[in-house]
């Protein structure tokens, strides 16, 4: 009987951990994937491991919001994002077929729709470094948006700039702007 009690004492916590892992994995893999353009961001925190930190470049429709937008309604044919419309409050977001909301308890809090972070392995971090430094490429982050409006960045890819993006990169005096590319942070 003593052996059985020991076996149960070891197996029960392991079963609980396996259940938590399975639930977390299922939640992570559910949702609609969208491809969102990104811009560079100047990272400040160097102690959190390997990640790419960026600023979302939402194709905002309607009235632009300076900062602190907490709700967006996405439109398009996933994964192609056609537009993102700022929404005033959670009640108005209920009518949106593809809602996004900033997570107040997330890394960026209420600015979670403005900035993002994608964790990558050390080998991938090295490979991304050259792509991130290439100003003739556009970063695209794939996010997974869930029915409750939460979302998670899941991947990053790059494509060449379009002629319109190249023209927009030029400032008023004809010299290219030098925005900081997204950066990879490591310990």
PEQUICOR-V114892 format. One line per field, one symbol per residue. psi: psi as a letter, one per 30 degrees, with the letter a starting at -180 (. if undefined). burial: + if it has 16 or more other ideal C-beta (glycine too) atoms within 10 Angstrom, else -. A space follows every 50 residues. Layout:
# PEQUICOR-V114892
psi = ???
burial = ???
This chain:
# PEQUICOR-V114892
psi = eeeeeeeeeeeeeeeeeeeeeeeeeeeefklkkkjkllllkjlfjgggaj lkklkkikiklakkkelgkfkkjkkajkgjjelkkkkeleeffffkfikk kkjfgaegbfgffellkjklleeeeeefeeeefjfglkkkkkljkleffl lkkflkllllkleeeeeffkaegfkklikklllkkl.
burial = ------------------------------+--+++++-++-+------+ ++++++++------+---++++++------+--++++-----+--+-+++ +++--------+++++++-+----+--+---+----+++++++++---++ +++--+----+-------------------+++++--
